[in-house]
């Protein structure tokens, strides 16, 4: 089993999402011996945002310049890494009501017609199904408990939509919110997140999900 571990927080060792992805990966490996892990730190290795030079994979046209060839090679490497992974653990802090731009740039490289989705006469169809995505969702405030808060967040809602568009139906969230609302609130959020990590990574929980699907 191949697991892709992705961090996108720009706050280094202070990052709560990085703490949670590390715990999630460790818990998954403990529950699933033999899992191999690849690591991608988008704060350090973010692809550039889409440009005229990096649109070759979308148009299907042969890359004409060295810059276009380099950008297409990067897109191919990222989508191939993603498609080869069975489990993807993503650190996704809430920045300005959405995800980090580095994480969005990575997703934009994955959204390739013919690789992660295709268009048909019935509409788009995802091509990357069968994977498990676990998102470490961290928030300074609390957004999940009110209509106003839910309307303001475009983090979890966006990730559900885009991975669903790729055909992935097993998208799980480890949520820690209110982490900027004082030490007690942060401790409670981390404790709650640890419970969710255990739920999302245990063998028993995964077998139960398979049984429900069957």
N, C-alpha and C positions, 0 to 999 in steps of 0.2 A: 504494500500500500504506500502510495506517495502522498505526502502532505506538503503543501506550499504555505509557508508562514510569512505573512506580510505585515509590516508596520508602516504607518504613514504619519505618526505624530512628530512634530518638529521640536518637541520639548525634551528630548533625550531621556535621561534617567528620571526626570520629574514626571514623565508621562504615565498616566494611569492605564491608558489603553495598551502600552507596551508591557506593563506588568501583567495585565490580563491575558494578552496573547501568549506570553511566555508560560503562564500557568496553564492555559488551555492546551497548548502544544505538549507540555509535560504530562498533563493528565491524559491526553489522547494516546501518547506513546506508552504510558503505563497500562492503559486499558487495551491497547492494540500493539503488542510486541511485534517488532519487525517493521514498523512504520519508518520509512525514511523521510527526512525533512530537507527541503530547500528553503532558503531564507532570502527575502527581498526587502530591503529597507528603502522605501520610496522617499524618505526624507533625504537620503544620501544618493540614491540612484534613480530618481524620478525621470521618466521619459519626458521629452519636450512636449508641449501642447501641440495639438494638431495644427499643421501648417500646409502650405502648398507643396512643400517638399515631402511631407509624410502622408499624403493622401493616395499614394500609388496603390496601396493594397485595397483601397475602396474602388478605384476606377478600373483596376485590372490592366492598366497600361504599363508597359515596360518602363522601368526607371531609366531616365535619360542622363541624369547627372550623378556625380559621385555622392552628393548630398542626399539625393533621392534614394539611391541604392543603400546608403547607410541607414536612413530612416526606415526603409522597408525591411531591412535585415533586423533592426531592433524590434519592429512590430511583429515580425515572424518569430523571433526568439521568445517574446513575451507571450504570444498566443499559444505557441507550442508548449511552453512551460505550463501554462494554465490548463490546456487540454490534457496534458499528461498527468495531472494531479487528480487524485481521488477526493482529497479533502483540502479545503482552502480556509485557513484561519486568518482573519483580517482585523487589524486594529484600525478602528474608524472613529476618531474623536469628532465631536460636533464643533465645527468652526463656522461661526457666522450663520448658524442655522442649517448648515449642510456639511459635506465631507471636505477634507483637505483637497486642495487643487491637485496635489501630487497623486492622490488616489484616483481622482477623476481622470487625470491624464493617462494613468495605467488602464483604467476601464475603457477609455476611448480607443486605446490600441487593441483591446480585446474584441471590440464590437466590429467584427469583420464578416461581411456577408459571405456565406460559403464555408465559414470556419466555426463561428459560434451561433449563427442563425442563418436562415434563408427566407426569401420571400416566395410565396406561392399564390395561386389564385384564390386561396382561402385566407390569405394574410400571412404574417411572419410566423415562422416555426423555429424554436430553439434547437440547437444542435449539440449543446454541451450538457445534456441531462445526465443523471446518474451520479452527480457529485454531491458532496456535503459542503456547505459553506457555513462557517461559524464566525460571526462578527462580534468583536469586542467593541460595544457601543458605549462611549463615555461622554458625559455631559456635565458641565459645571452647575447648571440649574436642573430643575425638575420639569419635564415636558410631557410625561406620559399620563399624568393624572387629571388633566383638564383639557377641555376642547380647545381653548386658546393655545395651550402648549403644544398639543398635537398638530394644530394648524401651522405652527411656526417651524416645526422640525421637518427638514428635507434631507435627513440623513438615513435613518432606517427605512423610511418610506421609499426613497430613491433606490437604495440597495436591493430591497425586495423586488422592485419593478425591474431593474436592469438584469439581475441574475435570473429572474423569472423569464425575461425576454430571451435569455440564453438557454432556456429550457431547464433550469435548475429549480426544483420544487422543494428541496430540503435546505432551507436557509434558516439558521438558528441564531439567536441573539443572546449574548451575555451583556447585560446592561448594568452600568454603574452611573447613576445620575445624582446630582446634588453634591458632586465631589468638591465644589468650590464654596459650599455653604457651611463650612466649619468642620473641625476635626471629627465631631460626633457623626455628622451627616456623611462624611467621607468614609469613616469606619463602617457605618451601617451599609453604605453602598457597596463597599468591597466585600463585606460578609455576604450580602445578597448575591453578588456576582459569583462568589466562590460556590454557592449552592447551585447556581445555574451552570457553571463549568462542569461540576460533577454530573449534573443531569444530562448535559449535552455530550459528554465524552464517555460515559460508562458503557460497558458492553451490554449490560442488561437493558439500559434505556434504548440502545440502538436495535437490539433484538426485538424489543416491544414495538418499535416503530415499523420494523420490517413485517411483523405479524399483523399489525393494523393495516398496512398497505395490502398484504396478501389477502 
